[in-house]
Amino acid sequence: MITLLLLWLVQWILNYINVYPDEVLNQQRTQMLQELAHSTVELSGESGGAVFLTTLQQWLFWVIAGVLVLLLALCWWLKKRICEMDSSRDSESEESEEEEQPAEMNMIWIFSKRFQLSVPKLASRRRVVQELLSDLLQVSHSLFSDSFFPVLEPAIGVGSACEGWSPHKEEDIVYFMFVPLKPPPGHAFHLEPEATGQMPQTSMRIRVEQECTCTGKQPDQSILCFLHHSAEELKRNQVTSLLHTLCTGPYLDGEKIALWFQTFVISAWSVVPQSRHYSMKVLPSCRSCKMRLVKDSGRSLFVEIVFSVQQGDSDIFLSSQPTGAQFPPSTTWLESYAVAEAKFFRQVAMQAPPRSCHLKCLRLCARLLEGSGISVYALKTTVMHLLTLIPLSEWQHKYLLMRVDDIMHYLRCCLEEKRLKHFFFGNEDMPAEISLPPDFQEAQPLNLFQHLVQDPAAQTKALKEFDDLQYYLYFGF
């Protein structure tokens, strides 16, 4: 408003000068001439008056110019002052807004710094692993197309790194890849549950049976039938059956498969494009293929390839790699829910709001529970239950502390009750996208805290550790 007033004043002066040049200025000029004529005796004549008139016009021009400069300078100063005042008000407004923000936002920032909650950039490295497996499997198909080794299906990323979070530091992260096995032509897989009752997980053996290839809708004339051709003919014209290569007796052997694939990776490495950017070393492993890739910069990437057999058309697989301290015979395959879990987290990622905090909750609680008697799997099961019980809209980043509190409270109750239900058995809240075997819905839920039922002292210890962790979480800063 002040700026407009000053501009109007300047415009009025200019207009005044332009509109009344003859009346006002001539009157002032005549008056000044008369006064100066009386006081200056030496100046006389028409030529002297002309010189004096020119001098007076120049003087008047510079006076008006000076006034305009002063007015413009005043305008500029006022405008600057107004801008500074506006900026100050904006700053005060921002500060007041920050003060009005809930204290939880400050706590979230503290948690993020304290527990390093920023999830490592897993996507780019995961793509490298997926491309590597795709290239390796293409080479295997070309090498073993005329053999009777298992058919290697496209790899499936499982585990925390492929789900989008990890409790470990970036240099310690392992990318787990399930490679499903299909029977080669002339063979079939039959799953036989083991009735030992000694394993917490369901364990099975995979019986390999030969099938007739000379009958059917489209019999393959290039393949001799294991059932209807003589042993001599088979030996002379065809490679060895799967039963005589990667089986122990009639059962598929996880250790033999792992050794076969490790040998293949070593021989095929120079063919895949990744060999130009990484050096590779196969690490010791009995039931899987562990690889360490080292880039030219010295950065390492760890990959573990686990062999699996799908149960029907479901998302439940049998895994060659035992978990924890379990180490069953090499022909025993353990039921794994890793593929279903990875699929569940993909579904959550598609439906959750932007910047959902469920992965940060997992990472925070996993880092907090590290070294305690509560496993990461128990934590992940808890979070999966809560993701189906609490609407996904309530997992926005601003609710992180509330969701962490829910997770800890849920775990505390499970410890008290000595019961944590397995997510994939008898769960009425199971997302429809997850495909399970029919008997899973009717089965009694497995209790992941069954060991606490059998050992009351372990429960007392777990509760004390948990209470100490909760105190550290909220008061240990």
C-alpha positions in Angstrom: 0.0 0.0 0.0 2.8 2.4 0.9 4.6 1.6 -2.3 1.5 2.4 -4.4 1.1 5.7 -2.5 4.7 6.7 -3.2 4.4 5.8 -6.9 1.2 7.9 -7.1 3.1 10.8 -5.5 5.9 10.6 -8.1 3.4 10.4 -10.9 1.6 13.4 -9.5 4.8 15.5 -9.5 5.6 14.5 -13.0 2.1 15.3 -14.2 2.3 18.6 -12.4 5.5 19.5 -14.2 4.1 18.4 -17.6 0.7 20.0 -17.2 1.6 23.4 -15.8 5.0 24.3 -17.5 3.9 27.7 -18.6 1.9 28.9 -15.7 3.7 27.7 -12.6 7.2 27.3 -13.7 7.2 30.6 -15.6 5.8 32.4 -12.6 8.4 31.0 -10.3 11.1 31.7 -12.8 10.0 35.3 -13.2 9.9 35.8 -9.4 13.4 34.4 -9.0 14.7 36.5 -11.9 13.3 39.7 -10.3 14.9 38.9 -7.0 18.2 38.1 -8.5 18.1 41.2 -10.8 17.8 43.5 -7.8 20.7 41.9 -5.9 23.0 41.6 -8.9 24.0 44.9 -10.4 26.7 43.6 -12.7 24.3 41.5 -14.6 22.4 43.5 -17.2 21.2 43.4 -20.8 19.4 40.7 -22.9 22.4 38.5 -23.3 23.0 38.3 -19.5 19.4 37.5 -18.9 19.5 34.6 -21.4 22.6 33.2 -19.8 20.9 33.4 -16.4 17.7 31.8 -17.7 19.7 28.8 -19.1 21.5 28.4 -15.7 18.2 28.5 -13.8 16.6 25.9 -16.1 19.6 23.5 -15.5 19.4 24.1 -11.8 15.6 23.4 -11.7 16.1 20.2 -13.7 18.7 18.8 -11.3 16.5 19.7 -8.3 13.6 17.8 -9.8 15.8 14.8 -10.7 17.2 14.8 -7.1 13.7 14.7 -5.7 12.7 11.8 -8.0 15.9 9.8 -7.0 15.1 10.3 -3.3 11.5 9.2 -3.8 12.6 6.1 -5.7 15.2 5.3 -3.0 12.5 5.7 -0.4 10.2 3.3 -2.4 13.0 0.7 -2.6 13.7 0.9 1.1 10.1 0.6 2.1 9.6 -2.4 -0.3 12.6 -4.1 1.2 11.4 -3.5 4.7 8.0 -4.9 3.9 9.5 -8.0 2.4 11.7 -8.5 5.5 8.6 -8.2 7.7 6.7 -10.7 5.6 9.7 -13.1 5.7 9.9 -12.7 9.5 6.2 -13.5 9.8 6.5 -16.6 7.6 9.4 -17.8 9.7 7.5 -17.3 12.9 4.6 -19.1 11.4 6.8 -22.1 10.4 8.3 -22.2 13.8 4.8 -22.2 15.4 3.7 -25.0 13.1 6.8 -27.1 14.1 6.0 -26.4 17.7 2.4 -27.6 17.1 3.6 -30.9 15.6 3.1 -33.8 17.9 6.0 -35.0 20.0 5.7 -38.3 18.3 7.4 -36.9 15.2 10.4 -36.0 17.2 10.5 -39.5 18.7 10.2 -41.1 15.2 13.3 -39.0 14.2 15.1 -40.2 17.3 14.2 -43.8 16.6 15.3 -43.5 13.0 18.8 -42.2 14.1 19.1 -44.6 17.0 18.2 -47.8 15.2 19.3 -46.7 11.7 15.8 -47.3 10.3 16.5 -46.3 6.8 16.0 -49.5 4.8 19.0 -50.2 2.6 18.5 -49.8 -1.1 17.6 -53.4 -1.7 15.8 -53.0 -5.0 18.8 -52.4 -7.3 20.9 -55.2 -5.8 17.8 -57.5 -5.9 17.5 -56.8 -9.7 21.2 -57.8 -10.1 20.5 -61.1 -8.4 17.4 -61.8 -10.4 19.1 -61.1 -13.7 22.0 -63.3 -12.6 19.7 -66.2 -11.8 17.8 -65.7 -15.0 21.0 -65.9 -17.1 22.3 -68.9 -15.2 19.0 -70.8 -15.7 19.0 -70.1 -19.4 22.5 -71.6 -19.6 21.3 -74.6 -17.6 18.4 -75.2 -20.0 20.7 -75.2 -23.0 23.1 -77.6 -21.3 20.7 -80.1 -19.8 17.8 -80.0 -22.3 18.7 -83.5 -23.5 19.3 -84.9 -20.1 17.2 -86.2 -17.2 18.3 -83.8 -14.6 15.5 -81.8 -12.8 14.0 -78.9 -14.8 14.9 -75.6 -13.1 12.0 -73.2 -13.0 12.3 -69.4 -12.7 13.8 -68.2 -9.4 11.6 -66.7 -6.7 13.0 -64.1 -4.3 12.2 -64.9 -0.7 13.3 -63.7 2.7 13.6 -60.2 4.3 15.9 -58.7 1.6 13.4 -59.6 -1.1 10.4 -58.6 1.0 11.8 -55.0 1.2 13.4 -54.9 4.6 16.3 -56.5 6.5 17.4 -56.6 10.1 21.1 -56.7 9.0 23.6 -54.2 7.9 23.9 -53.8 4.1 27.2 -55.7 3.9 25.7 -58.7 5.7 22.5 -59.0 3.7 21.9 -62.4 1.9 19.6 -62.5 -1.0 17.7 -65.9 -0.9 16.3 -67.3 -4.1 14.1 -70.3 -4.4 14.6 -72.4 -7.5 11.6 -74.7 -8.0 12.4 -78.2 -9.4 10.1 -79.9 -11.9 10.5 -83.6 -12.9 12.2 -84.2 -16.3 10.4 -86.1 -19.0 9.6 -89.7 -18.1 9.7 -88.9 -14.4 7.2 -87.8 -11.7 7.5 -86.5 -8.2 5.3 -87.9 -5.4 5.4 -86.2 -2.0 5.4 -88.6 1.0 4.8 -87.0 4.5 7.2 -88.3 7.1 5.5 -89.5 10.3 8.5 -89.0 12.6 6.9 -86.2 14.7 10.3 -84.9 15.6 10.3 -81.8 13.4 8.4 -78.6 14.3 7.9 -78.2 10.5 6.2 -80.7 8.3 8.8 -82.9 6.7 8.4 -84.9 3.5 10.3 -87.1 1.1 10.1 -86.7 -2.6 9.7 -90.1 -4.3 10.9 -90.1 -7.9 9.0 -92.5 -10.2 9.5 -93.3 -13.8 6.6 -92.9 -16.2 5.7 -94.2 -19.6 6.7 -91.9 -22.4 5.6 -94.1 -25.3 1.9 -93.5 -24.8 -0.2 -90.4 -24.3 -1.7 -87.7 -26.4 1.6 -86.5 -27.8 4.3 -89.2 -27.3 7.8 -88.0 -27.7 9.4 -90.4 -30.2 12.9 -89.1 -29.4 12.8 -90.3 -25.8 12.9 -94.0 -25.0 10.5 -95.2 -22.4 12.1 -96.2 -19.2 9.3 -98.7 -18.6 9.0 -100.4 -22.0 12.6 -100.4 -23.4 15.3 -102.7 -22.3 18.1 -101.7 -20.1 20.7 -102.3 -22.8 18.8 -100.1 -25.3 18.4 -97.4 -22.8 22.1 -97.5 -21.9 23.2 -97.5 -25.5 20.9 -94.7 -26.8 19.9 -92.5 -23.8 21.4 -90.7 -20.9 21.0 -91.9 -17.3 17.7 -91.6 -15.5 17.3 -89.1 -12.6 16.9 -92.0 -10.3 20.6 -92.9 -10.9 22.1 -89.4 -10.6 20.5 -87.2 -8.0 18.5 -89.6 -5.9 19.3 -91.8 -2.9 17.2 -94.9 -3.4 13.9 -93.7 -4.9 14.1 -90.3 -3.1 15.4 -87.0 -4.4 18.6 -86.1 -2.5 19.1 -82.4 -1.5 22.8 -82.7 -1.0 23.4 -84.3 -4.4 21.3 -81.6 -6.1 23.3 -78.9 -4.4 26.6 -80.4 -5.4 25.4 -80.8 -9.0 24.3 -77.1 -9.2 27.5 -75.8 -7.6 29.6 -77.6 -10.2 27.4 -76.2 -12.9 27.7 -72.6 -11.6 31.5 -72.8 -11.5 31.7 -74.1 -15.1 29.1 -71.7 -16.5 30.2 -68.5 -14.8 32.4 -67.3 -17.6 29.4 -67.5 -20.0 27.0 -65.2 -18.1 27.3 -61.4 -18.6 27.8 -60.7 -14.8 31.3 -62.3 -15.0 32.5 -59.1 -16.7 31.6 -57.0 -13.6 31.9 -59.5 -10.7 34.3 -62.1 -9.5 32.4 -65.2 -8.1 33.2 -67.7 -5.4 31.0 -70.7 -4.4 30.9 -70.9 -0.6 30.7 -74.2 1.3 27.1 -75.4 1.7 25.6 -78.9 1.8 22.0 -78.3 0.8 22.1 -75.0 -1.2 24.4 -73.0 -3.5 25.9 -70.0 -1.7 27.7 -67.5 -3.8 29.8 -64.4 -3.0 30.0 -61.9 -5.8 32.7 -59.2 -5.6 32.5 -56.1 -7.8 35.6 -54.3 -9.1 35.0 -51.7 -6.4 35.4 -54.4 -3.7 31.7 -54.4 -2.8 30.4 -57.9 -2.0 27.0 -59.4 -2.7 25.8 -62.6 -1.1 23.3 -64.9 -2.8 21.9 -68.2 -1.6 20.1 -70.5 -4.0 17.7 -72.9 -2.3 16.1 -75.8 -4.2 12.4 -76.4 -3.7 9.4 -78.5 -4.9 6.0 -76.9 -5.1 3.0 -78.5 -3.3 0.4 -78.7 -6.0 -0.5 -75.3 -7.3 -0.2 -73.6 -3.9 2.3 -71.0 -2.6 3.7 -73.6 -0.2 7.0 -75.4 -1.1 9.3 -78.0 0.2 12.8 -76.7 0.8 16.2 -78.5 0.5 17.7 -76.1 3.1 17.0 -76.8 6.8 16.3 -73.9 9.1 18.0 -73.2 12.4 19.6 -76.1 14.2 17.6 -78.7 12.2 19.6 -81.0 10.0 17.5 -83.9 8.8 18.7 -86.6 6.4 19.5 -85.4 2.9 16.3 -87.0 1.5 14.1 -85.1 3.9 12.6 -81.8 2.6 11.0 -79.4 5.0 7.8 -77.4 4.4 8.6 -73.8 3.7 6.2 -70.8 3.7 8.8 -68.3 2.4 7.2 -67.9 -1.0 3.8 -67.3 0.5 5.3 -64.7 2.9 7.0 -62.9 0.1 3.8 -62.8 -1.9 1.9 -61.5 1.2 4.4 -58.6 1.6 4.0 -57.8 -2.2 0.3 -57.6 -1.7 0.6 -55.3 1.3 3.0 -53.0 -0.6 0.5 -52.7 -3.4 -2.4 -51.8 -1.1 -0.7 -49.9 1.7 -0.6 -46.0 1.7 2.6 -44.2 0.4 5.4 -44.3 3.0 3.8 -47.1 4.9 5.7 -47.8 8.1 5.3 -51.6 8.3 8.8 -52.3 7.0 10.4 -49.8 9.3 8.5 -51.4 12.2 9.9 -54.7 11.3 13.4 -53.4 11.0 13.2 -51.4 14.3 11.8 -54.3 16.3 14.2 -56.8 14.7 17.2 -54.7 15.7 15.8 -54.3 19.1 15.2 -58.0 19.7 18.6 -59.0 18.3 20.3 -61.3 20.9 17.0 -62.0 22.8 15.2 -65.3 22.9 12.5 -64.0 20.4 13.3 -65.0 16.8 12.9 -62.8 13.8 10.4 -65.2 12.5 8.2 -64.8 15.5 8.4 -61.0 15.0 7.5 -61.3 11.4 4.6 -63.5 12.2 3.3 -60.9 14.7 3.6 -58.1 12.1 1.8 -60.2 9.5 -1.1 -60.9 11.9 -1.3 -57.2 12.8 -1.3 -56.2 9.1 -4.5 -58.2 8.6 -6.1 -56.9 11.9 -5.2 -53.2 11.6 -6.4 -51.4 8.5 -3.6 -50.5 6.1 -4.6 -46.9 6.3 -3.4 -46.9 9.9 0.1 -47.9 8.9 1.1 -44.4 7.6 4.5 -43.1 8.7 3.1 -40.8 11.3 1.7 -43.8 13.2 5.0 -45.6 13.4 5.3 -45.4 17.2 1.7 -46.5 17.7 2.3 -49.6 15.5 5.6 -50.4 17.3 3.7 -50.2 20.5 1.0 -52.6 19.1 3.7 -55.0 18.0 5.4 -55.1 21.4 2.1 -55.4 23.2 1.0 -58.3 20.9 4.3 -60.1 21.5 4.1 -59.5 25.3 0.6 -61.0 25.4 1.8 -64.0 23.3 4.7 -64.6 25.7 2.3 -64.5 28.7 -0.1 -66.9 27.0 2.8 -69.0 25.7 1.1 -69.1 22.3 1.8 -67.4 19.0 -0.3 -68.8 16.1 1.4 -69.6 12.8 0.2 -67.3 10.2 -0.7 -69.8 7.5 -2.6 -72.4 9.5 -6.3 -72.0 10.4 -6.1 -68.2 9.8 -9.6 -66.8 8.9 -8.0 -63.5 8.0 -5.8 -65.0 5.3 -5.7 -62.8 2.1 -7.5 -64.4 -0.8 -4.4 -63.9 -3.0 -2.4 -66.4 -1.0 -2.9 -69.9 -2.4 -2.7 -72.6 0.3 -3.2 -76.4 0.3 -6.8 -77.3 1.2 -5.9 -78.9 4.6 -4.2 -75.7 5.8 -7.5 -73.9 6.6 -8.9 -76.9 8.5 -5.6 -77.6 10.4 -5.0 -76.6 14.0 -2.7 -73.6 14.1 0.9 -74.3 14.9 2.1 -72.7 18.1 5.5 -71.0 17.5 5.9 -70.6 21.3 5.3 -74.3 22.0 8.8 -74.5 23.6 7.6 -72.1 26.3 4.8 -74.5 27.2 7.3 -77.3 27.7 9.8 -75.1 29.6 8.3 -72.6 32.1 11.8 -71.4 33.1 12.3 -70.3 29.5 9.1 -68.3 29.6 10.1 -66.5 32.8 13.5 -65.6 31.2 11.8 -64.5 27.9 9.4 -62.2 29.8 12.2 -60.6 31.8 14.3 -60.1 28.6 11.3 -58.6 26.9 10.5 -56.2 29.7 14.2 -55.0 29.7 14.0 -54.5 26.0 10.8 -52.4 26.3 12.4 -50.2 29.0 15.4 -49.7 26.7 13.2 -48.9 23.8 11.3 -46.1 25.5 13.8 -44.8 28.2 17.2 -45.8 26.9 18.0 -42.7 25.0 
